[in-house]
Amino acid sequence: MTKFFKKSLLWLGFLILALILFSLLLPKEVTVSRSITVSAPIDRVFDQVNDLRNWEKWSPWKRMDPMMEMTFSNPPVGQGAFYKWVSKDKHLGTGTCTLASVTNNEQIVTALHSDDWGDSSATFHFGHKGNDIEVTWSMTNKIGNMPWSKYFSLAMKSMLKKQFDQGLAGIKFYAEKS
């Protein structure tokens, strides 16, 4: 082996070790929380999330794949309601979103199962802010200890922030439009 090759391997080893050690400082879960203020009655804002058929209009994932097939439970509203999706987009795949817990005009917790990405949950919180309604969409996912998972979560967090902002803007648009 040449001296240059040995030094290159040594530096590569140090770099990998540094990345592994730095990953120990990264969180074991990723949290995304985004909010928007909507100028509409709370029941109209709440209905944008509680009636799953509305998700076809504002969901950032439906916008990513307009051809995504969404099949709704009967009824498609309230606790226990769900929709199943099938997408040819490899980032979306197939899965189910269920309204796991609904507190009228206050909070909705969704349970998400993706055949490719596993299980997660998200929460929509609805609160009064003067005459307007503040909608907060948040999600916390456990990542684990693997270094590559922690680095991937940094990219995922950035991506989810954009998607949540798009979804909230859609909720605002359709609630204020009605």
C-alpha positions in Angstrom: 0.0 0.0 0.0 1.2 3.5 -0.8 1.7 6.0 2.0 -1.0 8.2 0.5 -3.5 5.3 0.5 -2.8 4.5 4.2 -3.2 8.2 5.2 -6.5 8.4 3.3 -7.8 5.3 5.1 -6.7 6.7 8.4 -8.5 10.0 7.7 -11.6 8.2 6.5 -11.6 6.2 9.7 -11.3 9.3 11.8 -14.1 10.9 9.9 -16.4 8.0 10.4 -15.5 7.8 14.1 -16.2 11.6 14.4 -19.6 11.2 12.7 -20.5 8.3 15.0 -19.4 10.2 18.1 -21.3 13.3 17.0 -24.4 11.3 16.5 -24.4 10.5 20.2 -25.2 14.2 20.8 -28.2 14.1 18.4 -31.7 13.5 19.8 -33.3 10.0 19.9 -36.6 11.4 18.6 -37.6 14.1 16.1 -40.4 16.6 16.9 -42.0 18.8 14.3 -44.6 21.4 15.3 -46.1 24.1 13.0 -48.9 26.5 13.6 -51.1 28.8 11.5 -53.9 31.3 12.4 -57.2 30.9 10.6 -59.9 33.6 10.4 -62.9 31.3 10.4 -65.3 29.7 13.0 -63.8 26.9 15.0 -66.2 24.3 13.8 -65.3 25.0 10.1 -61.6 24.9 10.9 -62.0 21.7 13.0 -64.1 20.1 10.2 -61.2 20.4 7.7 -59.3 17.8 9.8 -62.2 15.8 11.3 -63.8 15.0 8.0 -61.2 13.0 6.2 -62.7 13.7 2.8 -61.3 17.3 3.2 -57.8 15.9 3.3 -58.0 15.3 -0.4 -58.0 19.1 -0.9 -55.3 20.2 1.5 -53.0 17.2 2.3 -49.4 17.9 1.3 -49.0 14.2 0.3 -52.0 14.3 -2.0 -50.4 17.3 -3.6 -47.2 15.3 -4.0 -49.1 12.7 -5.9 -52.5 13.9 -7.3 -53.1 10.4 -8.6 -52.9 8.9 -5.1 -56.0 6.8 -4.4 -57.7 7.5 -1.1 -60.4 5.2 0.2 -62.5 6.4 3.2 -64.3 4.6 6.0 -68.0 5.0 6.4 -68.5 7.4 8.1 -65.3 9.3 7.2 -65.8 11.7 10.2 -64.9 11.5 13.8 -63.0 9.2 16.1 -62.2 5.8 14.5 -62.7 7.2 10.9 -59.8 6.3 8.6 -58.6 6.5 5.0 -56.3 4.2 3.2 -54.0 5.5 0.5 -52.2 3.9 -2.4 -49.5 5.9 -4.2 -47.1 4.9 -7.0 -44.7 7.6 -5.5 -42.0 5.6 -3.7 -41.9 8.2 -1.0 -45.6 7.8 -0.2 -46.3 4.1 -0.7 -49.4 2.7 0.9 -50.9 2.9 4.3 -53.7 4.0 6.6 -54.5 7.2 8.5 -56.9 6.9 11.4 -58.5 9.5 13.6 -57.4 7.8 16.9 -58.8 10.4 19.3 -61.1 13.3 18.7 -62.0 16.0 21.3 -64.6 18.2 19.6 -63.2 21.6 18.5 -60.0 21.1 20.6 -57.8 18.2 19.4 -57.5 15.4 16.9 -54.8 12.7 17.2 -54.1 10.7 14.1 -52.5 7.3 14.0 -50.5 6.7 10.8 -49.5 3.4 9.5 -47.3 3.3 6.4 -46.4 -0.1 4.9 -42.9 1.3 4.1 -42.2 3.7 7.0 -43.9 2.1 10.0 -46.2 3.7 12.5 -46.4 7.2 13.9 -48.9 9.6 15.2 -49.6 13.3 14.9 -51.8 15.8 16.8 -53.8 18.7 15.6 -54.6 21.2 18.3 -57.3 23.9 17.8 -57.2 27.0 20.1 -58.7 30.4 20.2 -56.4 33.3 19.5 -58.5 36.5 19.8 -61.3 36.2 17.2 -59.2 33.7 15.1 -58.3 30.0 15.5 -54.8 28.8 15.9 -54.2 25.3 14.5 -51.0 23.5 15.6 -50.0 20.3 13.8 -47.3 18.4 15.6 -45.6 15.0 15.4 -43.0 13.2 17.5 -41.2 10.1 16.2 -38.8 7.9 18.1 -35.6 7.4 16.0 -33.5 5.1 18.1 -29.7 5.1 18.6 -28.4 4.2 15.2 -26.2 7.0 13.8 -27.6 6.9 10.3 -31.2 7.1 11.6 -30.3 10.2 13.6 -28.8 11.9 10.6 -31.8 10.9 8.4 -34.1 12.4 11.0 -32.5 15.8 10.5 -33.4 15.7 6.8 -36.9 14.3 7.7 -37.6 17.1 10.1 -36.8 19.8 7.5 -39.0 18.0 5.0 -41.9 17.6 7.4 -41.8 21.3 8.4 -42.4 22.2 4.8 -45.2 19.6 4.4 -46.9 20.7 7.6 -46.7 24.3 6.5 -48.3 23.4 3.1 -51.1 21.4 4.8 -51.8 24.1 7.3 -52.0 26.7 4.5 -54.5 24.5 2.8 -56.6 24.1 5.9 -56.6 27.9 6.3 -57.5 28.4 2.6 -60.5 26.0 2.7 -61.8 27.0 6.1 -61.7 30.7 5.3 -63.2 30.1 1.8 -66.3 28.3 3.0 
